[in-house]
Amino acid sequence: MERAAMRQRLFKIVPIVGAFALGAVIAGMAAGQPGGGGGVRTQSTPGAQHEALTKLAGEYTTASKLILSEGADPFESDGTAKVSAILEGRFIVIEEAGETLGVPFKCQRFFGYNSATGKYEAVTMFTSSTAMTTLSGKSPDGGKSVRLEGGFEDEDGKTKYTVELTFGDASSFGIVQISMNADGTPGARVETM
């Protein structure tokens, strides 16, 4: 009985999916782009921004500085980072391990470039939190760096961050993460190179 119900659902879903795909192809042909619509083709094909991100793939030793407030002495620590290109070069994942104030942590950051919006997007997760930080932004300098803004929600509301990803040569990059105070001024910052 369950298999018959599943087959009926499948037969209802397949025509809808097929119609959607056919609609995208027809829209693309109408726009003069065989095989997909302007947005579909543009958004699905990796470009120069994706290539720049995937060039970061590799394993790194990191040096981090935690600066709790402007003018305060930094807390320094070492760690590691592994950068992998995923989903055929559309995104990268950065897996970091290190310590902050003597407490070990692990972090995963997913970065990508949304070709349709012209914005970089990121999701960051840490072992010190169950929240996902979501960010988006643009390159202010033609691709030498990317500035993203966003945050996560906690019991006090939204915690805001800015993150700047700076591209060095083929074997280096840096990430600066700044928590924003409630009044919009920069708070604690972590610089990882």
Phi, psi and chi 1 to 4 in degrees:
 res  aa     phi    psi   chi1   chi2   chi3   chi4
   1 MET       -  -41.7 -177.0   88.0  161.7      -
   2 GLU   -65.5  -39.9  -78.2 -174.7   25.8      -
   3 ARG   -63.9  -39.3  -76.3 -171.1  170.0 -163.2
   4 ALA   -63.9  -40.8      -      -      -      -
   5 ALA   -66.4  -39.6      -      -      -      -
   6 MET   -65.0  -40.8  -74.8  175.8   57.3      -
   7 ARG   -62.6  -41.5  -98.6 -168.8 -118.7  133.7
   8 GLN   -62.0  -43.5  -80.0 -176.4  -40.1      -
   9 ARG   -63.0  -42.6  -86.7 -167.8 -115.3  159.3
  10 LEU   -61.4  -44.1 -179.8   61.8      -      -
  11 PHE   -64.6  -25.3  -72.0  133.2      -      -
  12 LYS   -79.9  -34.9  -71.8 -179.8 -177.8  177.0
  13 ILE   -78.6  -41.4  -67.8  171.5      -      -
  14 VAL   -54.9  -47.6  168.8      -      -      -
  15 PRO   -62.3  -34.1  -22.1   31.3      -      -
  16 ILE   -66.6  -47.0  -67.3  169.4      -      -
  17 VAL   -62.7  -43.5  172.2      -      -      -
  18 GLY   -62.6  -40.7      -      -      -      -
  19 ALA   -65.2  -39.7      -      -      -      -
  20 PHE   -62.5  -46.7  176.9   77.2      -      -
  21 ALA   -63.2  -43.0      -      -      -      -
  22 LEU   -63.5  -39.8  179.8   60.4      -      -
  23 GLY   -60.8  -40.8      -      -      -      -
  24 ALA   -65.2  -41.0      -      -      -      -
  25 VAL   -65.7  -44.2  170.0      -      -      -
  26 ILE   -63.5  -42.4  -69.7  169.8      -      -
  27 ALA   -61.8  -39.0      -      -      -      -
  28 GLY   -66.2  -39.8      -      -      -      -
  29 MET   -65.7  -39.9  -69.2  173.5  155.3      -
  30 ALA   -63.5  -31.8      -      -      -      -
  31 ALA   -86.6    3.5      -      -      -      -
  32 GLY    80.2   19.9      -      -      -      -
  33 GLN  -123.5   94.0  -63.6  179.6   -2.9      -
  34 PRO   -58.5  140.0    4.5   -5.7      -      -
  35 GLY    91.8   -7.7      -      -      -      -
  36 GLY   171.5  155.4      -      -      -      -
  37 GLY   -69.6  163.8      -      -      -      -
  38 GLY   -52.7  -51.5      -      -      -      -
  39 GLY   -67.2  -41.5      -      -      -      -
  40 VAL   -63.8  -49.3  172.6      -      -      -
  41 ARG   -66.0  -46.4  169.9  136.6  -13.6  -88.3
  42 THR   -61.3  -42.9  -58.9      -      -      -
  43 GLN   -76.0  -24.6 -165.0  164.3   -0.8      -
  44 SER   -91.8  -16.9   67.8      -      -      -
  45 THR   -99.6  121.7  -54.0      -      -      -
  46 PRO   -63.3  147.0  -19.0   30.0      -      -
  47 GLY  -126.6 -157.3      -      -      -      -
  48 ALA   -62.4  -36.7      -      -      -      -
  49 GLN   -64.7  -38.9  -64.9   85.6   -6.2      -
  50 HIS   -66.5  -40.6  -56.2   92.7      -      -
  51 GLU   -62.0  -40.9 -173.8  177.9  -34.9      -
  52 ALA   -63.2  -39.9      -      -      -      -
  53 LEU   -66.0  -44.6  -72.1  171.3      -      -
  54 THR   -68.6  -21.0   59.9      -      -      -
  55 LYS   -65.8  -15.4  -76.2 -177.4 -179.7  178.3
  56 LEU   -79.6   -9.0  -59.8  177.4      -      -
  57 ALA   -55.0  134.4      -      -      -      -
  58 GLY   152.7 -175.7      -      -      -      -
  59 GLU  -115.0  137.7  -64.8 -169.4   20.4      -
  60 TYR  -132.2  152.8  -59.6   84.7      -      -
  61 THR  -100.3  132.1  -60.1      -      -      -
  62 THR  -113.7  156.0   61.6      -      -      -
  63 ALA  -127.7  124.3      -      -      -      -
  64 SER  -119.0  150.1  -64.8      -      -      -
  65 LYS  -127.4  126.9  -68.2 -179.8 -175.5  177.3
  66 LEU  -102.6  120.5  167.6   62.2      -      -
  67 ILE  -116.9  109.2  -56.1  163.1      -      -
  68 LEU   -72.6  -32.0  -64.4  175.2      -      -
  69 SER  -155.0  159.9   60.9      -      -      -
  70 GLU   -56.1  126.9 -166.3   64.5   40.1      -
  71 GLY    87.2   -9.2      -      -      -      -
  72 ALA   -76.4  152.1      -      -      -      -
  73 ASP   -65.9  138.2  -70.5  -24.7      -      -
  74 PRO   -78.3  149.8   26.5  -31.1      -      -
  75 PHE   -97.8  120.9  -64.4   93.3      -      -
  76 GLU  -104.9  146.9  -62.2 -176.4   13.3      -
  77 SER  -154.6  158.8   62.5      -      -      -
  78 ASP  -107.4  160.1  -64.0  -33.3      -      -
  79 GLY  -164.7 -163.7      -      -      -      -
  80 THR  -135.1  157.4   59.6      -      -      -
  81 ALA  -144.5  137.8      -      -      -      -
  82 LYS  -122.6  124.5  178.4 -178.7  176.3 -175.4
  83 VAL  -109.6  127.9 -178.9      -      -      -
  84 SER  -126.6  137.7  -57.1      -      -      -
  85 ALA   -82.8  135.2      -      -      -      -
  86 ILE  -129.6  163.4   59.6  172.2      -      -
  87 LEU    50.6   55.4  -61.9  174.6      -      -
  88 GLU    56.9   40.7  -61.5  173.8   -3.1      -
  89 GLY    83.1   11.5      -      -      -      -
  90 ARG   -83.2  -25.2  -73.5  165.9  175.1   78.4
  91 PHE  -143.5  164.2  -53.8   94.5      -      -
  92 ILE  -125.7  154.1   61.0  168.0      -      -
  93 VAL  -123.0  133.0   59.4      -      -      -
  94 ILE  -111.4  118.3  -58.0  173.3      -      -
  95 GLU  -104.8  115.2  -61.1  173.7   82.7      -
  96 GLU  -112.1  151.1  -64.1  175.7   63.8      -
  97 ALA  -142.7  139.9      -      -      -      -
  98 GLY  -177.2 -152.4      -      -      -      -
  99 GLU  -146.1  150.5   64.3  175.8   54.8      -
 100 THR  -128.2  121.9  -59.5      -      -      -
 101 LEU    53.0   38.1  -59.2  174.0      -      -
 102 GLY    82.8   -0.9      -      -      -      -
 103 VAL  -103.2  120.7  178.0      -      -      -
 104 PRO   -64.3  147.4  -16.2   26.9      -      -
 105 PHE  -144.9  160.0   76.0   88.0      -      -
 106 LYS  -128.3  150.2  -70.3 -176.2 -179.1  176.8
 107 CYS  -144.7  143.2  171.0      -      -      -
 108 GLN  -125.8  132.1  -76.1 -165.4  -22.5      -
 109 ARG  -124.7  128.2  -58.5  174.0 -169.4  -94.2
 110 PHE  -107.3  124.8  -67.7   82.8      -      -
 111 PHE  -120.9  145.6  -78.0   93.7      -      -
 112 GLY  -158.1  173.4      -      -      -      -
 113 TYR  -123.6  122.6  179.0   76.6      -      -
 114 ASN   -88.8  103.0 -175.2  -27.6      -      -
 115 SER   -61.5  -31.1  -60.1      -      -      -
 116 ALA   -70.6  -35.0      -      -      -      -
 117 THR   -99.7  -14.7   64.0      -      -      -
 118 GLY    72.2   24.1      -      -      -      -
 119 LYS  -122.2  148.3  -70.3 -175.6  177.0 -180.0
 120 TYR   -83.8  147.4  -70.6   85.3      -      -
 121 GLU  -132.6  148.6  -61.1  172.5  -15.9      -
 122 ALA  -148.5  152.1      -      -      -      -
 123 VAL  -131.6  130.0  176.3      -      -      -
 124 THR  -123.0  137.7  -59.4      -      -      -
 125 MET  -134.1  137.9  -63.5  159.5  -77.2      -
 126 PHE  -123.9  155.7  -66.4   91.9      -      -
 127 THR   -72.1  -13.0   51.8      -      -      -
 128 SER   -89.1    8.0   58.2      -      -      -
 129 SER  -154.8  155.1  174.8      -      -      -
 130 THR  -102.6    3.9   57.7      -      -      -
 131 ALA   -90.7  153.5      -      -      -      -
 132 MET  -105.8  125.5  -61.8  170.8  109.1      -
 133 THR   -89.3  123.3  -58.2      -      -      -
 134 THR  -111.3  137.7   57.3      -      -      -
 135 LEU  -140.8  155.3  -53.1  129.2      -      -
 136 SER  -151.4  157.4   67.2      -      -      -
 137 GLY   175.5 -171.2      -      -      -      -
 138 LYS  -127.3  172.9  -65.9 -167.5  172.2 -155.2
 139 SER   -92.6  120.5  173.9      -      -      -
 140 PRO   -83.0   -5.4   29.7  -33.1      -      -
 141 ASP  -137.5   37.5   51.8   17.9      -      -
 142 GLY    69.9   26.9      -      -      -      -
 143 GLY   101.4    2.0      -      -      -      -
 144 LYS   -77.5  -25.9  -64.9  176.4 -172.3  168.5
 145 SER  -150.9  165.4   67.1      -      -      -
 146 VAL  -131.2  131.4  176.1      -      -      -
 147 ARG  -113.9  120.6 -177.6  177.7  170.0   86.3
 148 LEU  -117.5  149.0  -57.1  112.0      -      -
 149 GLU  -130.6  148.4  -64.1 -179.0   -7.0      -
 150 GLY   169.4 -148.9      -      -      -      -
 151 GLY   167.9 -161.1      -      -      -      -
 152 PHE  -144.5  162.4   65.2   90.1      -      -
 153 GLU   -99.1  137.3  -71.2 -166.8   41.1      -
 154 ASP  -129.5 -170.4   59.6   16.3      -      -
 155 GLU   -63.7  -20.1   62.4  -86.2    2.0      -
 156 ASP   -95.7    2.9  -62.2  -32.8      -      -
 157 GLY   114.3 -148.8      -      -      -      -
 158 LYS   -89.4  128.4 -175.0  118.0  177.0  157.5
 159 THR   -97.9  123.8  -61.0      -      -      -
 160 LYS  -101.2  147.5  -65.5 -176.2  179.2  176.9
 161 TYR  -137.1  156.4  -77.2   94.0      -      -
 162 THR  -122.0  144.7   64.7      -      -      -
 163 VAL  -132.1  132.0  170.4      -      -      -
 164 GLU  -118.4  122.6 -173.1  168.2  -29.7      -
 165 LEU  -103.0  119.4  174.6   63.9      -      -
 166 THR  -111.2  127.9  -54.9      -      -      -
 167 PHE   -89.0  126.2  -59.6   96.4      -      -
 168 GLY   -96.2 -139.1      -      -      -      -
 169 ASP   -79.1 -168.2   57.2   26.4      -      -
 170 ALA   -64.1  -13.7      -      -      -      -
 171 SER  -121.1   21.5   62.5      -      -      -
 172 SER  -152.8  152.0   68.9      -      -      -
 173 PHE  -160.3  167.3   67.9   98.2      -      -
 174 GLY  -138.5  151.4      -      -      -      -
 175 ILE  -129.3  126.3  -62.0  174.0      -      -
 176 VAL  -117.4  121.3  176.0      -      -      -
 177 GLN  -114.8  126.1 -178.6  169.8  -45.9      -
 178 ILE  -123.1  125.9  -55.9  169.9      -      -
 179 SER   -83.8  138.5   64.5      -      -      -
 180 MET   -97.6  133.3  -56.3  -55.8  -71.6      -
 181 ASN   -69.7  164.7  -65.0  -38.6      -      -
 182 ALA   -58.3  -30.0      -      -      -      -
 183 ASP   -86.0    5.3   64.3    0.4      -      -
 184 GLY    89.3   -1.5      -      -      -      -
 185 THR   -84.7  153.4   59.2      -      -      -
 186 PRO   -64.8  139.9  -18.4   29.6      -      -
 187 GLY  -109.8 -135.0      -      -      -      -
 188 ALA   -62.9  147.2      -      -      -      -
 189 ARG  -135.2  147.5   71.1 -171.0  -83.4  135.7
 190 VAL  -121.9  122.7  178.0      -      -      -
 191 GLU  -109.0  119.6  -59.0  173.6   -2.8      -
 192 THR  -120.5  123.5  -56.6      -      -      -
 193 MET  -124.8      -  -54.9  -62.6  165.6      -
